[in-house]
Amino acid sequence: MRRARVHVPFLAGAAICLLTALWAGLARSGWDLPLPGLHHPLAHGPLLVGAFLGTLISLEKAVALARPWAYLAPMLAALGGLWLIAVAQPRLAALAFVAASAMLALVLARLLQRHLDLAGVVMLAGAVAWMIGNLLWVMGGSIPTVAPWWLAFPTLTIVGERLALSRVVAPPRSAVLGLLAAMTIYAAGLVIFIRDLDVGLRLQGAGLLIMAAWLFRYDLARRTVRFPGQHRYTALCLLSGFFWLGVGGTSSLAWGGNLQGLRYDALLHALVLGFVFGMIFGHAPIIAPMLFGRRLAWSALFYGPLVLLQASLLLRMAGDWVGWEAGRSWGALGNVIALLTFLLVNVRAGALGERMFGSGSPSG
């Protein structure tokens, strides 16, 4: 339990960054909300990806490595987000994110030394992509121009995690090579995007679409969805996430740089809310015990936030696709309510769950 208590400051910082990002996101979606500073709406993306996801993913990997210095990565990510909330000047926050992503890359490299596999390499590539995006931001890049690099961070981390678990399914060598080809196309799209937005986005979309198809075909969720209880819930979260990854990939491939109107909103949130948070919803009952030292008491209440997220995201996408501002705004509000409800359900499940002894060790 002592190690679990060490995680509390990191998780508290991540929670503050998430709540601020959600508030700023509502302001960007048309809701007339008071803001502590005019910079906050623009901080929505960096807070969500760099501060919140950066802290959570770095904390999970620090626990896995079990070295004190590894906790510098989540600390820097959280501090960067808190600085961005408190101060209008984002440069220091950007530098903190650069340092956090570099530390995470080092942690993942050390984990690769322990066990060299393709999944670890993919996750390391995600950390490097996050670092490149942060460096581009420090050098003056606008948020829309660095966002694809930021998004590659959770995307490749998730694909790497699922690839590691695919050993149970044992995909053929040709399938693994196909996934490598998809990730190569995606990486090429990120690089080309710096010079040619249209071609870069279309290549990214092609890579994402192939990755989504691969996950649908070879991920373990196809089997576990047949099991009852928590296994089915996790599988449904993952499968919904794969669907939204495909939607994001298809949108990027079809639209390219033609992102006028609300298409930019649709593309980003299909990936972040649909894919990334779908994965978070599904993995929370597995990861939370490692971080909090308590098992989550499973109940059907977990389905409520999942259903609300899917319904509100569909409403938001409909508003984005046809230029219906009210649909986008109400969908965004539903997204926020779904995420807040998810947090409450997890807190309740943790309070009702059993305490774990020796919770600081990484779980398999």
Number of C-alpha atoms within 10 A of each C-alpha: 15 12 16 20 13 14 20 13 12 22 20 12 22 28 18 18 31 22 17 23 26 24 21 25 22 22 19 17 20 15 15 9 11 10 13 12 11 11 17 23 19 14 21 22 23 25 30 21 24 32 32 27 24 30 32 23 18 29 24 19 19 24 21 19 19 15 10 9 11 23 25 19 29 32 22 25 34 33 22 29 32 19 18 23 23 13 14 15 12 20 17 15 28 25 18 24 32 27 20 32 31 18 23 31 23 17 26 24 17 14 18 17 11 10 10 12 13 15 21 21 18 23 24 24 20 27 31 22 24 31 25 18 28 29 19 19 21 18 11 11 14 11 17 11 15 21 19 21 25 25 21 23 27 27 21 22 22 21 22 22 14 18 25 16 16 17 12 11 13 14 15 10 9 9 14 16 11 15 21 16 15 23 21 15 20 25 20 17 24 24 14 17 22 13 10 13 17 18 19 25 27 25 25 30 29 24 27 28 26 22 26 26 16 19 24 19 13 21 27 20 24 17 13 16 19 12 12 9 12 20 16 18 24 25 23 23 26 30 23 20 29 27 22 26 30 26 22 27 26 21 23 30 22 14 17 18 18 13 15 9 12 17 21 17 18 23 23 19 21 25 25 22 21 27 27 23 22 26 23 19 23 24 16 16 21 16 17 16 22 24 25 23 25 21 22 24 17 18 12 9 14 21 18 13 22 22 13 20 26 22 16 23 27 18 22 28 24 17 22 23 15 13 14 15 16 15 20 27 22 20 27 27 21 21 27 21 17 22 21 16 19 22 16 14 21 21 14 15 20 21 14 14 16 14 16 15 12 13 19 22 16 17 11 6
